[in-house]
Protein backbone atom coordinates (compact mmCIF):
# COMPACT_ATOMS: atom_id res chain seq x y z
CA UNK A 1 0.00 0.00 0.00
CA UNK A 2 1.38 3.40 -0.98
CA UNK A 3 1.57 6.27 1.44
CA UNK A 4 -0.83 8.99 0.48
CA UNK A 5 0.59 12.49 0.37
CA UNK A 6 -1.37 14.93 2.44
CA UNK A 7 -2.32 18.12 0.70
CA UNK A 8 -1.40 21.17 2.71
CA UNK A 9 -4.47 22.97 3.92
CA UNK A 10 -4.37 26.75 3.49
CA UNK A 11 -4.41 28.67 6.73
CA UNK A 12 -7.73 30.31 7.56
CA UNK A 13 -7.80 33.36 9.77
CA UNK A 14 -10.39 33.80 12.48
CA UNK A 15 -13.80 34.56 11.04
CA UNK A 16 -15.23 36.73 13.81
CA UNK A 17 -16.50 39.72 11.85
CA UNK A 18 -18.31 40.26 8.58
CA UNK A 19 -15.11 41.89 7.27
CA UNK A 20 -13.12 38.75 8.14
CA UNK A 21 -15.63 36.64 6.20
CA UNK A 22 -15.63 39.02 3.21
CA UNK A 23 -11.84 38.84 3.09
CA UNK A 24 -11.97 35.03 3.16
CA UNK A 25 -14.71 35.05 0.52
CA UNK A 26 -12.45 37.10 -1.77
CA UNK A 27 -9.63 34.63 -1.14
CA UNK A 28 -11.87 31.68 -2.04
CA UNK A 29 -12.95 33.49 -5.20
CA UNK A 30 -9.35 34.12 -6.24
CA UNK A 31 -8.43 30.47 -5.59
CA UNK A 32 -11.35 29.36 -7.72
CA UNK A 33 -10.55 31.80 -10.52
CA UNK A 34 -6.98 30.50 -10.66
CA UNK A 35 -8.17 26.87 -10.63
CA UNK A 36 -6.42 26.23 -7.31
CA UNK A 37 -9.64 24.79 -5.89
CA UNK A 38 -12.49 23.05 -7.66
CA UNK A 39 -15.46 25.18 -8.68
CA UNK A 40 -17.73 22.93 -6.63
CA UNK A 41 -15.59 23.53 -3.52
CA UNK A 42 -15.48 27.27 -4.20
CA UNK A 43 -19.28 27.34 -4.33
CA UNK A 44 -19.60 25.39 -1.08
CA UNK A 45 -17.08 27.57 0.76
CA UNK A 46 -18.75 30.73 -0.53
CA UNK A 47 -22.15 29.51 0.68
CA UNK A 48 -20.84 28.76 4.16
CA UNK A 49 -19.08 32.11 4.32
CA UNK A 50 -22.29 33.91 3.33
CA UNK A 51 -24.14 32.06 6.10
CA UNK A 52 -21.46 33.19 8.56
CA UNK A 53 -21.74 36.80 7.37
CA UNK A 54 -25.51 36.72 7.90
CA UNK A 55 -25.15 35.15 11.36
CA UNK A 56 -22.57 37.75 12.41
CA UNK A 57 -24.75 40.60 11.15
CA UNK A 58 -27.77 39.15 12.97
CA UNK A 59 -25.73 38.91 16.17
CA UNK A 60 -24.50 42.49 15.82
CA UNK A 61 -28.03 43.73 15.19
CA UNK A 62 -29.33 41.77 18.18
CA UNK A 63 -26.66 43.31 20.43
CA UNK A 64 -27.48 46.82 19.20
CA UNK A 65 -31.19 46.26 19.76
CA UNK A 66 -30.54 44.94 23.27
CA UNK A 67 -28.51 48.06 24.06
CA UNK A 68 -31.31 50.32 22.83
CA UNK A 69 -33.89 48.40 24.85
CA UNK A 70 -31.75 48.77 27.98
CA UNK A 71 -31.38 52.51 27.36
CA UNK A 72 -35.13 52.79 26.85
CA UNK A 73 -35.84 50.91 30.09
CA UNK A 74 -33.34 53.00 32.09
CA UNK A 75 -35.09 56.17 30.89
CA UNK A 76 -38.46 54.97 32.24
CA UNK A 77 -39.79 54.26 28.78
CA UNK A 78 -38.63 57.53 27.26
CA UNK A 79 -36.44 57.23 24.17
CA UNK A 80 -32.91 58.53 24.68
CA UNK A 81 -32.20 61.85 22.97
CA UNK A 82 -29.05 61.93 20.90
CA UNK A 83 -28.88 65.49 19.62
CA UNK A 84 -30.97 64.68 16.57
CA UNK A 85 -32.88 67.92 16.58
CA UNK A 86 -35.96 66.69 18.42
CA UNK A 87 -37.03 68.78 21.39
CA UNK A 88 -38.65 67.46 24.54
CA UNK A 89 -42.37 67.98 24.86
CA UNK A 90 -43.59 70.11 27.76
Secondary structure as a PSIPRED ss2 file (coil, helix, strand):
# PSIPRED VFORMAT (PSIPRED V4.0)

   1 X C   1.000  0.000  0.000
   2 X C   1.000  0.000  0.000
   3 X C   1.000  0.000  0.000
   4 X C   1.000  0.000  0.000
   5 X C   1.000  0.000  0.000
   6 X C   1.000  0.000  0.000
   7 X C   1.000  0.000  0.000
   8 X C   1.000  0.000  0.000
   9 X C   1.000  0.000  0.000
  10 X C   1.000  0.000  0.000
  11 X C   1.000  0.000  0.000
  12 X C   1.000  0.000  0.000
  13 X C   1.000  0.000  0.000
  14 X C   1.000  0.000  0.000
  15 X C   1.000  0.000  0.000
  16 X C   1.000  0.000  0.000
  17 X C   1.000  0.000  0.000
  18 X H   0.000  1.000  0.000
  19 X H   0.000  1.000  0.000
  20 X H   0.000  1.000  0.000
  21 X H   0.000  1.000  0.000
  22 X H   0.000  1.000  0.000
  23 X H   0.000  1.000  0.000
  24 X H   0.000  1.000  0.000
  25 X H   0.000  1.000  0.000
  26 X H   0.000  1.000  0.000
  27 X H   0.000  1.000  0.000
  28 X H   0.000  1.000  0.000
  29 X H   0.000  1.000  0.000
  30 X H   0.000  1.000  0.000
  31 X H   0.000  1.000  0.000
  32 X H   0.000  1.000  0.000
  33 X H   0.000  1.000  0.000
  34 X C   1.000  0.000  0.000
  35 X C   1.000  0.000  0.000
  36 X C   1.000  0.000  0.000
  37 X C   1.000  0.000  0.000
  38 X C   1.000  0.000  0.000
  39 X H   0.000  1.000  0.000
  40 X H   0.000  1.000  0.000
  41 X H   0.000  1.000  0.000
  42 X H   0.000  1.000  0.000
  43 X H   0.000  1.000  0.000
  44 X H   0.000  1.000  0.000
  45 X H   0.000  1.000  0.000
  46 X H   0.000  1.000  0.000
  47 X H   0.000  1.000  0.000
  48 X H   0.000  1.000  0.000
  49 X H   0.000  1.000  0.000
  50 X H   0.000  1.000  0.000
  51 X H   0.000  1.000  0.000
  52 X H   0.000  1.000  0.000
  53 X H   0.000  1.000  0.000
  54 X H   0.000  1.000  0.000
  55 X H   0.000  1.000  0.000
  56 X H   0.000  1.000  0.000
  57 X H   0.000  1.000  0.000
  58 X H   0.000  1.000  0.000
  59 X H   0.000  1.000  0.000
  60 X H   0.000  1.000  0.000
  61 X H   0.000  1.000  0.000
  62 X H   0.000  1.000  0.000
  63 X H   0.000  1.000  0.000
  64 X H   0.000  1.000  0.000
  65 X H   0.000  1.000  0.000
  66 X H   0.000  1.000  0.000
  67 X H   0.000  1.000  0.000
  68 X H   0.000  1.000  0.000
  69 X H   0.000  1.000  0.000
  70 X H   0.000  1.000  0.000
  71 X H   0.000  1.000  0.000
  72 X H   0.000  1.000  0.000
  73 X H   0.000  1.000  0.000
  74 X H   0.000  1.000  0.000
  75 X C   1.000  0.000  0.000
  76 X C   1.000  0.000  0.000
  77 X C   1.000  0.000  0.000
  78 X C   1.000  0.000  0.000
  79 X C   1.000  0.000  0.000
  80 X C   1.000  0.000  0.000
  81 X C   1.000  0.000  0.000
  82 X C   1.000  0.000  0.000
  83 X C   1.000  0.000  0.000
  84 X C   1.000  0.000  0.000
  85 X C   1.000  0.000  0.000
  86 X C   1.000  0.000  0.000
  87 X C   1.000  0.000  0.000
  88 X C   1.000  0.000  0.000
  89 X C   1.000  0.000  0.000
  90 X C   1.000  0.000  0.000
